[in-house]
Amino acid sequence: MNNTPSIRRGNKKEQIVRTAEELFTRHESKRVTVEEICRQAHISKMTFYKHFANKVALVRHIRDVYVEEGFRKFDEIRAMAIPFARKIDCMTR
């Protein structure tokens, strides 16, 4: 059997997240509705709710991704064999 449905589901979730990030950047998360996210992402509300319980869960997901990326970058820089001052420079970029 083909894995296409699970690939599509993954793409839909990414599509929701990308669209929400764009809208949140432009309008702040409090002003953006689930309906707007769905309209811009070209998905149904049912699809949205398959991936996220509500908008707060989506915001938390996006936050968690950013935090994880920040820790990953921090660990990468910390492991570098460079002087401490250069590590600090890397972290502030």
DRENLOTOR-45944 format. One line per 2 residues: number of its first residue (from 1); their letters; for each residue x, y, z of N, C-alpha, C. Coordinates in nm, 2 decimals. Layout:
# residues N
NUM> A> X Y Z X Y Z X Y Z  ...
END
This chain:
# residues 93
1> MN> 0.08 -0.12 0.00 0.00 0.00 0.00 0.09 0.12 0.00  0.04 0.23 -0.05 0.11 0.35 -0.07 0.10 0.44 0.05
3> NT> 0.21 0.52 0.08 0.22 0.60 0.20 0.17 0.74 0.17  0.10 0.77 0.06 0.06 0.90 0.02 -0.03 0.97 0.13
5> PS> -0.13 0.90 0.19 -0.21 0.97 0.28 -0.13 1.03 0.40  -0.04 0.95 0.46 0.04 1.00 0.57 0.13 1.12 0.53
7> IR> 0.18 1.11 0.41 0.26 1.22 0.36 0.18 1.35 0.34  0.06 1.33 0.29 -0.03 1.45 0.28 -0.07 1.51 0.41
9> RG> -0.09 1.42 0.51 -0.12 1.47 0.65 -0.01 1.55 0.70  0.11 1.50 0.68 0.23 1.57 0.73 0.24 1.71 0.66
11> NK> 0.22 1.71 0.53 0.22 1.83 0.46 0.12 1.93 0.50  0.00 1.88 0.53 -0.11 1.97 0.58 -0.07 2.03 0.71
13> KE> -0.01 1.96 0.80 0.03 2.01 0.93 0.14 2.12 0.91  0.23 2.09 0.82 0.34 2.19 0.79 0.27 2.31 0.73
15> QI> 0.18 2.29 0.64 0.11 2.40 0.57 0.03 2.49 0.68  -0.03 2.43 0.77 -0.10 2.50 0.88 0.00 2.58 0.96
17> VR> 0.11 2.52 1.00 0.21 2.59 1.08 0.27 2.71 1.00  0.31 2.68 0.87 0.37 2.79 0.79 0.27 2.91 0.78
19> TA> 0.15 2.88 0.75 0.05 2.98 0.73 0.03 3.06 0.86  0.02 2.99 0.97 0.00 3.05 1.10 0.11 3.14 1.13
21> EE> 0.24 3.09 1.11 0.35 3.18 1.14 0.35 3.31 1.06  0.31 3.30 0.93 0.30 3.42 0.85 0.19 3.51 0.90
23> LF> 0.08 3.46 0.94 -0.03 3.54 0.99 0.00 3.60 1.13  0.06 3.52 1.21 0.10 3.57 1.35 0.20 3.68 1.34
25> TR> 0.29 3.67 1.24 0.40 3.77 1.23 0.34 3.90 1.18  0.24 3.89 1.09 0.17 4.01 1.04 0.07 4.07 1.14
27> HE> 0.00 3.99 1.21 -0.12 4.04 1.28 -0.12 4.01 1.43  -0.02 3.94 1.48 -0.02 3.89 1.62 -0.12 3.78 1.64
29> SK> -0.08 3.68 1.72 -0.16 3.55 1.73 -0.30 3.58 1.78  -0.32 3.67 1.87 -0.45 3.70 1.94 -0.55 3.75 1.83
31> RV> -0.50 3.82 1.73 -0.60 3.87 1.63 -0.63 3.77 1.52  -0.56 3.66 1.51 -0.58 3.57 1.40 -0.67 3.46 1.45
33> TV> -0.77 3.42 1.36 -0.86 3.32 1.40 -0.83 3.19 1.33  -0.88 3.08 1.38 -0.86 2.95 1.32 -0.92 2.96 1.17
35> EE> -1.03 3.02 1.16 -1.09 3.04 1.03 -1.00 3.10 0.93  -0.93 3.21 0.97 -0.83 3.28 0.88 -0.72 3.19 0.84
37> IC> -0.67 3.11 0.94 -0.56 3.02 0.91 -0.60 2.92 0.81  -0.72 2.86 0.83 -0.78 2.76 0.74 -0.79 2.82 0.60
39> RQ> -0.85 2.94 0.59 -0.87 3.00 0.46 -0.74 3.02 0.39  -0.64 3.08 0.46 -0.51 3.11 0.39 -0.44 2.98 0.36
41> AH> -0.45 2.87 0.44 -0.38 2.75 0.41 -0.46 2.66 0.32  -0.58 2.70 0.28 -0.66 2.62 0.19 -0.69 2.48 0.24
43> IS> -0.73 2.48 0.37 -0.77 2.36 0.43 -0.91 2.38 0.50  -0.97 2.27 0.54 -1.09 2.28 0.61 -1.06 2.29 0.76
45> KM> -1.16 2.34 0.84 -1.15 2.34 0.98 -1.13 2.20 1.04  -1.19 2.10 0.98 -1.18 1.97 1.02 -1.03 1.92 1.01
47> TF> -0.97 1.96 0.90 -0.83 1.93 0.89 -0.74 1.99 1.00  -0.77 2.12 1.02 -0.70 2.19 1.13 -0.71 2.12 1.26
49> YK> -0.84 2.08 1.30 -0.86 2.01 1.43 -0.81 1.87 1.43  -0.78 1.81 1.32 -0.71 1.68 1.32 -0.57 1.69 1.37
51> HF> -0.51 1.81 1.35 -0.37 1.83 1.38 -0.35 1.91 1.51  -0.44 2.00 1.55 -0.43 2.08 1.66 -0.57 2.09 1.74
53> AN> -0.56 2.08 1.87 -0.69 2.09 1.94 -0.75 2.23 1.93  -0.67 2.33 1.92 -0.72 2.47 1.91 -0.60 2.56 1.87
55> KV> -0.63 2.69 1.86 -0.52 2.78 1.82 -0.41 2.79 1.93  -0.45 2.77 2.05 -0.35 2.78 2.16 -0.25 2.66 2.14
57> AL> -0.30 2.54 2.11 -0.21 2.43 2.09 -0.12 2.45 1.97  -0.17 2.52 1.87 -0.09 2.56 1.75 0.02 2.65 1.79
59> VR> -0.01 2.76 1.87 0.09 2.85 1.91 0.19 2.79 2.00  0.15 2.70 2.09 0.25 2.62 2.17 0.34 2.53 2.08
61> HI> 0.28 2.47 1.98 0.37 2.39 1.89 0.47 2.48 1.82  0.43 2.59 1.77 0.53 2.68 1.71 0.63 2.73 1.81
63> RD> 0.59 2.76 1.93 0.69 2.80 2.03 0.79 2.69 2.06  0.74 2.57 2.08 0.82 2.46 2.11 0.92 2.43 2.00
65> VY> 0.88 2.45 1.87 0.98 2.43 1.76 1.09 2.53 1.77  1.05 2.66 1.80 1.15 2.76 1.81 1.25 2.74 1.93
67> VE> 1.19 2.70 2.04 1.28 2.67 2.16 1.37 2.55 2.13  1.32 2.44 2.07 1.40 2.33 2.03 1.52 2.37 1.94
69> EG> 1.48 2.45 1.84 1.59 2.50 1.74 1.69 2.58 1.82  1.65 2.67 1.91 1.74 2.75 1.99 1.84 2.67 2.07
71> FR> 1.78 2.56 2.14 1.87 2.47 2.21 1.97 2.40 2.13  1.92 2.35 2.01 2.00 2.28 1.92 2.12 2.37 1.87
73> KF> 2.09 2.49 1.84 2.19 2.59 1.79 2.29 2.61 1.91  2.24 2.63 2.03 2.32 2.66 2.15 2.42 2.54 2.17
75> DE> 2.36 2.42 2.16 2.45 2.30 2.18 2.56 2.29 2.07  2.52 2.32 1.95 2.61 2.32 1.84 2.73 2.42 1.87
77> IR> 2.69 2.54 1.91 2.80 2.64 1.93 2.88 2.60 2.05  2.82 2.55 2.16 2.89 2.51 2.28 2.99 2.40 2.25
79> AM> 2.96 2.31 2.15 3.05 2.20 2.12 3.17 2.24 2.03  3.16 2.36 1.97 3.27 2.41 1.88 3.40 2.43 1.96
81> AI> 3.51 2.40 1.89 3.64 2.41 1.95 3.69 2.55 1.92  3.63 2.65 1.97 3.67 2.79 1.95 3.67 2.86 2.09
83> PF> 3.74 2.97 2.10 3.74 3.04 2.23 3.60 3.09 2.27  3.59 3.10 2.40 3.46 3.14 2.46 3.40 3.26 2.40
85> AR> 3.49 3.36 2.38 3.44 3.49 2.32 3.38 3.47 2.19  3.44 3.39 2.10 3.39 3.36 1.97 3.25 3.29 1.98
87> KI> 3.24 3.20 2.08 3.11 3.13 2.10 3.00 3.23 2.13  3.04 3.33 2.22 2.94 3.43 2.25 2.90 3.51 2.12
89> DC> 3.00 3.55 2.04 2.97 3.61 1.91 2.87 3.53 1.83  2.90 3.40 1.82 2.81 3.31 1.74 2.67 3.31 1.79
91> MT> 2.66 3.32 1.93 2.52 3.31 1.99 2.44 3.44 1.97  2.51 3.55 1.95 2.44 3.68 1.93 2.41 3.71 1.79
93> R> 2.44 3.63 1.70 2.41 3.65 1.55 2.27 3.60 1.52
END
